[in-house]
Amino acid sequence: MGFEAKIVWNIIPEFTARMNVEADLVKKRALENIAARARELVRVDTGETRDSIMVNNDDGVEVAGAGKFLEYGTIKMPAYPFLGPATSQVQESFAAEFAAMWNLAAI
């Protein structure tokens, strides 16, 4: 004579849905922080590049104008990086906040 065990309450779908929402919020906050920090760090002449820095719908930070020339330099101009340093500065807080997600209270 055998027996059978069944899971009658499965929280996995609800938990994964909640984690996806939380992860999206953490990612959006990090991208906004990167964009804000990049606006502070970018070299300003006319302000066009600084004013173009924004989070785009593809989950990245977008920069128009002379952004790529400032970030990487040219053969006639040295690099004045701002986006890379902004990302590096936000990376630690993003990792900590993302790790803290796993300490969510039970559903």
C-alpha positions as CSV (number, residue, x, y, z in Angstrom):
1,M,0.0,0.0,0.0
2,G,1.5,3.3,-1.1
3,F,0.7,6.9,-0.6
4,E,0.7,10.1,-2.7
5,A,1.7,13.7,-1.8
6,K,0.3,16.6,-3.7
7,I,1.1,20.3,-3.7
8,V,-2.2,22.0,-3.1
9,W,-0.8,25.6,-2.7
10,N,1.8,26.6,-5.3
11,I,3.2,30.1,-4.7
12,I,5.9,29.8,-7.5
13,P,3.8,31.6,-10.2
14,E,2.9,34.4,-7.8
15,F,6.4,34.7,-6.5
16,T,8.0,34.9,-10.0
17,A,5.5,37.5,-11.1
18,R,6.2,39.6,-8.0
19,M,10.0,39.2,-8.6
20,N,9.7,40.4,-12.2
21,V,7.8,43.5,-11.1
22,E,10.4,44.2,-8.4
23,A,13.3,43.6,-10.8
24,D,11.8,46.0,-13.3
25,L,11.5,48.7,-10.6
26,V,15.1,48.2,-9.4
27,K,16.3,48.4,-13.0
28,K,14.3,51.5,-13.8
29,R,15.6,53.3,-10.7
30,A,19.2,52.3,-11.6
31,L,18.8,53.7,-15.1
32,E,17.3,56.9,-13.8
33,N,20.2,57.2,-11.4
34,I,22.7,56.6,-14.2
35,A,21.1,59.3,-16.4
36,A,21.0,61.8,-13.5
37,R,24.7,61.2,-12.6
38,A,25.7,61.4,-16.3
39,R,24.0,64.8,-16.5
40,E,26.1,65.9,-13.6
41,L,29.4,64.5,-15.1
42,V,29.1,65.5,-18.7
43,R,31.2,68.3,-20.0
44,V,29.0,71.2,-20.9
45,D,29.4,73.8,-23.7
46,T,25.9,74.5,-25.0
47,G,24.1,72.0,-22.8
48,E,22.7,70.1,-25.8
49,T,24.3,66.8,-24.8
50,R,23.5,67.1,-21.1
51,D,19.9,67.9,-22.0
52,S,19.6,64.9,-24.3
53,I,20.6,62.3,-21.7
54,M,17.5,60.2,-20.8
55,V,16.3,56.7,-20.2
56,N,14.8,55.2,-23.3
57,N,12.1,52.6,-23.8
58,D,14.6,49.9,-24.6
59,D,15.9,49.9,-21.0
60,G,19.0,51.9,-21.6
61,V,20.4,55.4,-21.3
62,E,20.4,57.4,-24.5
63,V,22.6,60.3,-25.3
64,A,22.3,62.5,-28.5
65,G,24.5,65.3,-29.8
66,A,28.2,65.1,-29.3
67,G,27.8,62.4,-26.6
68,K,29.8,59.7,-28.3
69,F,32.6,62.1,-29.1
70,L,32.8,63.3,-25.5
71,E,32.6,59.8,-24.1
72,Y,35.3,58.3,-26.4
73,G,37.2,61.3,-27.8
74,T,38.3,61.8,-31.4
75,I,41.7,62.0,-33.1
76,K,41.5,65.8,-32.4
77,M,39.9,65.8,-29.0
78,P,40.6,63.7,-25.8
79,A,37.8,61.7,-24.2
80,Y,35.7,63.2,-21.5
81,P,33.9,60.1,-20.2
82,F,30.7,60.6,-18.3
83,L,28.4,57.7,-19.1
84,G,30.8,55.0,-18.1
85,P,31.8,56.7,-14.8
86,A,28.1,57.3,-14.1
87,T,27.3,53.6,-14.6
88,S,30.2,52.6,-12.4
89,Q,29.1,54.9,-9.6
90,V,25.5,53.4,-9.7
91,Q,26.6,49.8,-10.1
92,E,27.2,49.1,-6.4
93,S,23.8,50.5,-5.2
94,F,22.0,48.6,-8.0
95,A,23.6,45.3,-7.1
96,A,22.8,45.9,-3.4
97,E,19.2,46.8,-4.2
98,F,18.8,43.8,-6.5
99,A,20.2,41.4,-3.9
100,A,17.9,42.9,-1.3
101,M,14.9,41.8,-3.5
102,W,15.5,38.2,-2.5
103,N,14.7,39.1,1.1
104,L,11.1,39.7,0.4
105,A,8.6,38.7,3.0
106,A,6.6,35.5,2.3
107,I,3.7,36.0,-0.1
